[in-house]
Amino acid sequence: MTVKKNKGKEKKQDKKLFKILNRKNVLFAGIPLVLFVSLAAVLIYRNSHRSRLEFRWYAEEAYVEALQKSLAGGKIPEWLRNAKIEIYQDAQVLPQDICGVIITVNRRGAMRALGGTAPLPDSAGALPPSGNSDPVVTPYPRLARTREYEGALALALDPWFIFKKYTDPALSRARVINGPSADAAKALLLIPGRDQKSQRAWTARLLQEGPGQFPEDRAEWEKAKGEIFRSNRFQDGAFTYTWNDALFVLLGDEPSWIYAPLSRLRTLPTYRTNTIEASIFPEPSDTYSIQADILWAVPFGPDKSRWQKNAAAEWLKSPAMQSDIAGSLSWLAAHPNCPPYNPAAATARIAWLTSAYVWEDPIL
């Protein structure tokens, strides 16, 4: 009897111990579940909290359609694709409670509007006089390597080159500086003289001291621009020519050269341009620079929107996006992995990837 009682007690004790251990196992097993649920709750909260800031695209009117096409076809988050697009006015001040990206060719104006750049005081603490304090030309050294400058992303560019027919002689530096008498080949150096941008481009080339090196005196620039047609460097009646006039001569039988942006040639029918080749502008040294309009993406917004800006930047930097937007504009994609669309574009791509400096339209 005593033995049976002892066995009964042992069984009861075993059952109690089993229940205690079972409760502990359930408790320990539940800890990971609690941690998982807590972590999921934190992530859900963070994601919902992150999404509260409105994202908006601001694009200059000339580039809105190209941006829309890129957004429609790109593999991007829906919140980026469906974000509102507004037309951006030069140096426009934007709301402080949103984030987004500015698509513009005026990087300096956008940065100034966002507070990224401002006139710097001199050694005495005085600000520069009111008016345009920007340098006439801002050279970007080896921009193709990083495709970024002071927080702005280079998406596409429209580089300027010397265009000629395959059968025409190369344009020499002597011919540029001294005119027809310096070259045995009596080819025409064409300029659409009625185009102010072309006048500024030639003024910069004639004043250029070296790759990426230009005078800072604005009076010198204005004087040179005013005297651009006083020599016999260009064709007769150059100041009356439009782009159509100049390109008509280029495509004719007479030997000729023209300094023009790549997009000007791409807009012509292929059968008219299949005999045209591009070359870099003859400079006073072995290294060279290229002039180009650059389409910039400038992200903006408070620190808490960093994840949104990073997500947008990741898409903007992709070869697919840059190929799309460059194709819409007849420009050259900034990304090195985007294939060229014709031989002239192949030359432009190599020049872009190897140039010592890239610089934009002079501010005059």
Secondary structure, DSSP 8 states (H G I E B T S, - for coil): -HHHHHHHHHHHHHHHHHHHHHHHHHHHHHHHHHHHHHHHHHHHHHHHHHTTSEEEEEE-GGGHHHHHHHHHHS---HHHHTSEEEE--TT----TTEEEEEEES-HHHHHHHTTS------TTS----SS--S-S---EETHHHH-EETTEEEEEEEEEEEEEETTS----HHHHHH-GGG-SS--EEE--TT-HHHHHHHHHHHH--BTTB----HHHHHHHHHTTTSSSSS-TTGGG--HHHHHHHHTSSS-EEEEEEHHHHHTS-HHHHTTEEEE----SSSS-EEEEEEEEEEEE--GGGHHHHHHHHHHHTSHHHHHHHHHHHT-EESSTTS--SSHHHHHHHHHHHH-SEEE-----
